[in-house]
Amino acid sequence: MKTNQIIKLTLFTIFAIILSSCGSSRQVSRVDARETIDLTGNWNDTDSRLVAEEMVTDVVSRNWLSDFQISKGSKPVVIVGQIRNKSSEHINVETFIKDIEKELINSGKIRFVASSEEREQIRDERKDQGDFASDESIKKFYKELGADFLMSGVISSINDKYGGEEVKYYQIDLQLINIETNEKVWIGDKKIKKFISSSGYSG
């Protein structure tokens, strides 16, 4: 290979590396966790938080709560059960459930018990205590607090797309059920609609 060819190949390689490094550079900046950033129009952390806040505000303001307090003389015990994702996209339902749990507990109007998975871990810990903990510190079985109500629900969506424009519609339906009687004491829903426009689209 001639010297000129070697020089040209070397320069081309260096130029390609420079272009590649420029094209892949990224900037990362920290923002407030509560700031709304909607990059794709998909369900995100802001949707999860705002829906949880609004729906819990509604559920603790309804008559079922005062009716229970009058009849039982205590705060109701609530557990969040299954919330199904029937939308057209992946949604981290666990994050949404945690947002609901936080809002329910922080309302100060109810008592809250661990989920079925969490209860299994706690029961395993009690078993270990029975084998290894001192007598005065062992936590007893059959002292668990039973839930009065179970909250469950579903997240669904409808997408409407034409050309470079798209509408994403989400509907979140939640219900609160009396565990002893199967009575639905509260039903709530929240609707979210997002319009996405692709300015660079050319049909």
Secondary structure, 3 states (H helix, E strand, C coil): CCHHHHHHHHHHHHHHHHHHHHHCCCCCCCCCCCCCCCCCCCCCHHHHHHHHHHHHHHHCCCHHHHHHHHHHCCCCEEEEEEEEEECCCCCCHHHHHHHHHHHHHHCCCCEECCCHHHHHHHHHHHHHHHHHCCCCCCCCCCCCCCCCEEEEEEEEEEEEEECCEEEEEEEEEEEEEECCCCCEEEEEEEEEEEEEECCCCCC
